Amino acid sequence: MTLSHDVSGNGPTLVLLHSSVCDRRMWDPQWRVLVDAGYRVVRCDFRGFGDSPVADHPYSDAEDVGDLLDHLGIEQAALVGASYGGRVALEVAATRPDAVTALMLLCSGAPGHVPGAALRSFDEQEEALFEAGDLAGAVELNVETWLGPEADEEVRERVRGMQRHAFEVQSAAKEEFDPVETRVDLSRIKAPCLAVSGAHDLADFREIAARLPERISGARHLELSWAGHLPSLERPGAVADLMTRFLREAALGGKTRA
């Protein structure tokens, strides 16, 4: 199966990977900016999100992204991943190190991360609501957990819509298949990497970002004092500027500053 996706623009390829709270529509605020900046921009929906159907067999999101790159004839691309999409981006960059030219992670997860108390509590609450059929309650839990103080009601409603759609698609599935856990060696990553965290995010994601420079040669960490877990939705313009600066400076071998 080829993931549902959009492609627009000309120039170096940039692939946007969404959070599991959202789908590929989360990149709407940055889409035109990145195309106008001279990139061929690709965004996709993981299985069970947006327009991609749920899986009918065991699968890997990173392999799905790799298959999409092959389908589109893309030999090299920069990756930007938010939250779960960041974890997928790390897996792609570690398994295809020569194919990834730059790696920007927004409040990223990481392969093999053991959840802390706050994240475990969230997972347990979400699972209980989902199993009870209280999708509205599960949606609100996600909105309240993942959006920081900069998010206005319009942004909150946008996230509600994406998360609600994902829950409805996933709850309707006859059989559930989770992504296959893959062990990867992050030290194999060659691409310039910027790991962004939000000061208002859960500790897990702040710690992942802060420690990635220890695991990836040349990686840098930047914490945004205003951000929660979804900064690209909370301050879209600021994150679009950060993206374009990082990608330009990564191509030139420079360093991005806040």
C-alpha positions as CSV (number, residue, x, y, z in Angstrom):
1,M,0.0,0.0,0.0
2,T,1.2,3.5,-0.9
3,L,0.5,6.1,1.9
4,S,-1.9,8.8,0.9
5,H,0.2,11.9,0.2
6,D,0.5,15.3,-1.5
7,V,3.4,16.6,-3.5
8,S,4.0,20.2,-4.6
9,G,6.8,22.5,-5.7
10,N,10.2,22.1,-7.3
11,G,13.7,21.9,-5.9
12,P,15.3,19.7,-3.1
13,T,12.8,17.3,-1.6
14,L,11.4,17.9,1.9
15,V,9.2,15.3,3.6
16,L,6.8,16.3,6.4
17,L,5.8,13.5,8.9
18,H,2.9,14.2,11.2
19,S,2.2,13.7,14.9
20,S,-0.1,10.8,15.9
21,V,-2.5,13.5,17.3
22,C,-2.9,14.8,13.8
23,D,-2.6,13.9,10.2
24,R,-0.9,15.5,7.2
25,R,-3.2,18.5,7.4
26,M,-1.2,19.7,10.4
27,W,1.3,21.1,7.9
28,D,-1.2,23.3,6.2
29,P,0.3,26.5,7.8
30,Q,3.8,25.7,6.5
31,W,3.0,24.1,3.1
32,R,2.9,27.2,0.9
33,V,5.8,28.8,2.7
34,L,8.0,25.8,2.1
35,V,6.9,25.4,-1.6
36,D,7.6,29.1,-2.1
37,A,11.0,28.7,-0.5
38,G,12.0,26.4,-3.3
39,Y,11.4,22.9,-2.0
40,R,9.5,20.0,-3.5
41,V,7.4,19.3,-0.5
42,V,5.9,15.9,0.3
43,R,3.5,15.1,3.2
44,C,1.8,11.8,3.9
45,D,-0.7,10.2,6.2
46,F,0.4,7.2,8.3
47,R,-1.8,4.1,8.3
48,G,-5.1,4.8,10.1
49,F,-4.7,8.6,9.9
50,G,-6.2,11.1,7.4
51,D,-6.8,9.4,4.1
52,S,-4.7,6.3,4.7
53,P,-6.6,3.1,5.7
54,V,-5.8,1.1,8.8
55,A,-3.2,-1.7,8.4
56,D,-4.5,-5.2,7.6
57,H,-1.2,-6.9,8.6
58,P,1.9,-6.1,10.7
59,Y,3.8,-3.1,9.3
60,S,6.4,-0.4,9.9
61,D,5.7,3.3,9.4
62,A,9.4,3.9,8.6
63,E,9.2,1.2,5.9
64,D,6.0,2.8,4.6
65,V,7.8,6.2,4.3
66,G,10.7,4.5,2.6
67,D,8.4,2.8,0.1
68,L,6.7,6.2,-0.6
69,L,10.1,7.7,-1.4
70,D,10.8,4.8,-3.7
71,H,7.4,5.2,-5.3
72,L,8.0,8.9,-6.0
73,G,11.5,8.2,-7.3
74,I,13.1,10.2,-4.5
75,E,16.7,9.3,-3.8
76,Q,17.5,12.0,-1.2
77,A,15.3,14.2,1.0
78,A,15.3,16.3,4.1
79,L,12.8,15.1,6.8
80,V,10.8,17.1,9.3
81,G,8.9,15.1,11.9
82,A,6.6,16.1,14.7
83,S,6.2,13.9,17.8
84,Y,5.6,10.4,16.5
85,G,6.5,11.6,13.1
86,G,9.9,12.5,14.5
87,R,10.4,9.0,15.8
88,V,9.6,7.7,12.3
89,A,12.0,10.2,10.8
90,L,14.8,9.0,13.1
91,E,14.1,5.4,12.0
92,V,14.2,6.4,8.3
93,A,17.4,8.4,8.8
94,A,19.1,5.5,10.7
95,T,18.1,2.8,8.2
96,R,18.7,5.0,5.1
97,P,21.5,7.3,6.2
98,D,22.6,8.2,2.7
99,A,19.1,9.1,1.7
100,V,18.4,11.8,4.3
101,T,20.1,15.2,3.8
102,A,18.7,17.0,6.9
103,L,16.6,16.1,9.9
104,M,14.5,18.5,11.9
105,L,12.6,17.0,14.9
106,L,9.7,18.9,16.6
107,C,9.1,17.5,20.1
108,S,10.1,14.0,18.8
109,G,9.6,10.6,20.2
110,A,12.5,8.2,19.9
111,P,12.8,4.4,19.2
112,G,13.1,2.4,22.3
113,H,12.1,5.3,24.7
114,V,10.7,4.0,28.0
115,P,7.8,6.3,29.0
116,G,8.0,8.3,32.2
117,A,5.2,8.6,34.8
118,A,3.3,11.5,33.1
119,L,3.4,9.8,29.6
120,R,2.3,6.5,31.1
121,S,-0.6,8.1,32.9
122,F,-1.7,9.8,29.6
123,D,-1.5,6.5,27.7
124,E,-3.6,4.7,30.4
125,Q,-6.2,7.4,30.4
126,E,-6.5,7.5,26.6
127,E,-6.7,3.7,26.4
128,A,-9.4,3.6,29.1
129,L,-11.5,6.3,27.3
130,F,-11.0,4.6,23.9
131,E,-12.0,1.2,25.2
132,A,-15.1,2.6,26.8
133,G,-16.1,4.1,23.5
134,D,-15.8,7.7,24.8
135,L,-14.0,9.1,21.7
136,A,-15.1,12.6,22.6
137,G,-13.4,12.3,26.0
138,A,-10.2,10.8,24.4
139,V,-10.1,13.7,21.9
140,E,-10.3,16.3,24.7
141,L,-7.6,14.5,26.7
142,N,-5.3,14.8,23.7
143,V,-6.2,18.5,23.1
144,E,-5.5,19.4,26.7
145,T,-2.3,17.4,26.9
146,W,-0.6,18.3,23.7
147,L,-1.4,21.9,23.0
148,G,0.5,24.6,24.8
149,P,-0.6,28.0,26.0
150,E,-0.1,29.7,22.6
151,A,-2.8,27.5,20.9
152,D,-6.0,29.4,20.3
153,E,-9.5,27.9,19.9
154,E,-9.2,27.7,16.2
155,V,-6.1,25.5,16.5
156,R,-7.7,23.4,19.2
157,E,-10.7,22.8,17.0
158,R,-8.4,21.8,14.1
159,V,-6.6,19.3,16.3
160,R,-9.9,18.0,17.6
161,G,-11.0,17.3,14.0
162,M,-7.9,15.4,13.0
163,Q,-7.7,13.4,16.2
164,R,-11.5,12.6,16.1
165,H,-11.1,11.4,12.5
166,A,-8.2,9.1,13.4
167,F,-10.1,7.6,16.4
168,E,-13.2,7.0,14.3
169,V,-11.2,5.2,11.5
170,Q,-9.2,3.2,14.0
171,S,-12.2,2.2,16.2
172,A,-14.0,1.0,13.1
173,A,-11.3,-1.5,12.1
174,K,-12.2,-5.1,12.4
175,E,-8.6,-6.1,13.5
176,E,-5.9,-3.9,15.0
177,F,-2.2,-4.1,14.0
178,D,0.3,-1.9,15.8
179,P,3.5,-0.8,14.1
180,V,6.3,-3.3,14.4
181,E,9.0,-2.2,17.0
182,T,12.3,-1.8,15.2
183,R,15.7,-1.6,16.8
184,V,17.8,1.1,15.1
185,D,21.2,2.5,15.7
186,L,20.9,6.3,15.8
187,S,24.6,6.7,15.5
188,R,24.3,5.7,11.9
189,I,22.5,9.0,11.1
190,K,24.7,11.3,9.0
191,A,22.3,14.2,8.3
192,P,22.6,17.5,10.1
193,C,20.0,17.3,12.9
194,L,18.1,19.9,14.9
195,A,16.1,18.5,17.9
196,V,13.5,21.0,19.0
197,S,11.6,20.8,22.3
198,G,8.9,22.9,24.0
199,A,9.2,24.2,27.5
200,H,5.6,23.4,28.2
201,D,5.7,19.9,26.9
202,L,5.9,16.6,28.9
203,A,9.3,15.8,30.4
204,D,9.7,12.7,28.1
205,F,9.9,14.8,24.9
206,R,12.1,17.5,26.4
207,E,14.5,14.9,27.6
208,I,14.6,13.0,24.3
209,A,15.5,16.3,22.5
210,A,18.1,17.2,25.0
211,R,19.8,13.8,24.8
212,L,19.8,13.3,21.0
213,P,23.1,15.3,20.6
214,E,24.7,12.5,22.7
215,R,23.3,9.9,20.3
216,I,23.7,11.6,16.9
217,S,27.0,13.1,15.8
218,G,26.6,16.9,15.2
219,A,23.0,17.0,16.3
220,R,21.9,20.2,18.2
221,H,19.1,20.9,20.7
222,L,16.9,24.0,20.7
223,E,14.2,24.5,23.3
224,L,11.4,27.0,22.5
225,S,10.3,28.8,25.7
226,W,6.8,29.4,24.5
227,A,6.0,25.9,23.0
228,G,3.9,23.0,24.1
229,H,4.1,19.7,22.1
230,L,2.8,21.0,18.7
231,P,4.8,24.2,18.1
232,S,4.1,24.1,14.3
233,L,0.4,24.7,15.1
234,E,0.9,26.9,18.1
235,R,3.1,29.5,16.3
236,P,3.0,28.5,12.6
237,G,4.9,31.4,11.3
238,A,7.8,31.1,13.8
239,V,8.2,27.4,13.0
240,A,8.1,28.0,9.2
241,D,10.9,30.5,9.6
242,L,12.8,28.0,11.8
243,M,12.3,25.3,9.2
244,T,13.6,27.3,6.3
245,R,16.6,28.7,8.2
246,F,17.6,25.2,9.4
247,L,17.2,23.7,5.9
248,R,19.2,26.5,4.3
249,E,22.0,26.5,6.9
250,A,22.1,22.7,6.9
251,A,22.7,22.7,3.2
252,L,25.5,25.3,3.7
253,G,27.0,23.5,6.7
254,G,26.0,26.3,9.1
255,K,24.2,26.4,12.5
256,T,20.7,27.5,13.2
257,R,20.1,29.9,16.1
258,A,16.8,30.7,17.9
